[in-house]
Amino acid sequence: MHASIFQFENFSQNNIEKWLSFNEQVLLKLSKTVAEIDNIDARLLRVQVLSEIDQWKKLSLHKSSLLMYTKLIAGAIDPILKVDYLITPEKHDLICQRLDQVSELSHAAKNNLIKVAEDDLSKGIKSLDNSLAFYKNKLSQSLKAEFSTISCQDYNLKLENVINRLDALHSYAKGALSENVLKPKKIIGYDEYARRLKLYTDSDLTPEALAQMALEEIEIVRTLMGEVSKTYLQATYPNEPIPDNYHELTAKALADMEKDAPLNAEEYLQFWNQLSEAAVQFIKENEIATLPKNNTLRIITAPESAGPAARIGWVASAPPFDPNPITTLNLPSIPETLPKQEQLDFWASFNKPFNRMIVIHELFPGHYMQLKISRETAHPIRLLFPYGTYTEGWATFTEKVLLDAGWEKENHLTYLAHLRKRLENANRAYTSMQVHCNGWSQDQVMKFSTETSLLAPQFAKSLWGRIISSPMQLTSYFLGGSQFTKLLHAEKERLGSQFNLMLFMDTIMKAGPIPIDEFYKIFALTTPS
């Protein structure tokens, strides 16, 4: 970490050509037998190398994304001022070095960029406005607050060069680039989707096969949801008639589920802390997996400054090899200044049965626990270049493992929430393919997601943006979860009464985020004691 902060991206044409050449050489070596590289690591490295070549040769982001440059420029100085592991002379040297690097990056952007999309251009120009204001006015103030003086040879000249290069890039962006923008192309098309799917999964999976698998899952889970809804309503309302119509049946059960909701962020945070402790105790008592020794988890409410991300929440894990690996769970939030009904609708989507299920996915033994254990048994390549479908697939798979072990066994609504999430996962994969391969509109996605896949409104509204921005990642929940489920069934069948769930779960987490099909070979060499 100490060494990495001294590095900064260099997108000069010469450097990009050298980077491409390096990756092509690595790919050539990986095509041969390399004894010193583990076969699984070699596979992950090959996928990463192919992704790098794809990004810089086929997608050519250095020629088509102003935002790629401006994000780096905007984040160039602030981390140096905030880190606590640099002494003052190191900070001085690094700030001087970074001024030269930002100047070079700005120059490279002006030379490389040919044509960018409208939204990329507008966001990039806005970012440039902020960066120019920072370097012209705020940087000197920040440095005075941090240091009494800055010992940097030619500091004023370096700063002047940065401002001149940023001004030149800003003029180019508002001039020549603005006159030749690309119209938004949100739909990538069948051929590109198929190509990316093959690269992302490192398999021969086709869009048609993905959609067929997802649709079959949707049909299976819809049936299960009907059965669970009926069981719940019969137990809860023994003296009332049960609706014959499927939509009325599930709607009545889901409505009850959404009524059991927190009222505000404070109550929600308290509820999650209790859930976290209960999940740990359940895993321990039922010998599901070996829990980490030290707790490095922090649960907070997502800040409003996070924008749209604050509405869905996220897990912020420390980067690989961080010496202080605190993981922060940012819980979904909504401002209390919004209309009361909007707040109630929001919390209904994040109801308590849903959270009793999703705590498994996000924390134990899902994301937090898996990432912590893989960090503690570090394989550098696996930590830096994780297999795409493993992480979300694992967290999705663990929901069913704990529910099958008896988590919330008396609560039909918790299982109903799991099925709804499982339905949502299949829906994500299905609609991702339909949008990019068959041209589905946002209205078609909304209609299918709410009427067929029974998504909560809060999740249905946010789906379109994710389909456009990360179509491959959206498939990982369904694909990874399905692959882990098949692996579990295969191991139970292979070992019979010798099957040990704790050994199964621990082996997967300790191996790290690798292609899921590799576990068949790993388990074939594993004999339970």
Secondary structure, 3 states (H helix, E strand, C coil): CCCHHHCCCCCCHHHHHHHHHHHHHHHHHHCCCCCCCCHHHHHHHHHHHHHHHHHHHHCCHHHHCHHHHHHHHHCCCHHHHHCCCCCHHHHHHHHHHHHHHHHHHHHHHHHHCCCCEHHHHHHHHHHHHHHHHHHHHHHHHHHHHHCCCCCCCCHHHHHHHHHHHHHHHHHHHHHHHHHHCECCCCCCCHHHHHHHHHHHHCCCCCHHHHHHHHHHHHHHHHHHHHHHHHHHHHHHCCCCCCCCCHHHHHHHHHHHHHHCCCCCHHHHHHHHHHHHHHHHHHHHHCCCCCCCCCCCEEEEECCHHHHHHHHCCEEECCCCCCCCCCEEEEECCCCCCCCHHHHHHHHHHCCHHHHHHHHHHHCCCCHHHHHHHHHHCCCHHHHHCCCHHHHHHHHHHHHHHHHHCCCCCCCHHHHHHHHHHHHHHHHHHHHHHHHHHHCCCHHHHHHHHHHHCCCCHHHHHHHHHHHHHCCCHHHHHHHHHHHHHHHHHHHHHHHHHHCCHHHHHHHHHHHCCCCHHHHHHHHHCCCCC
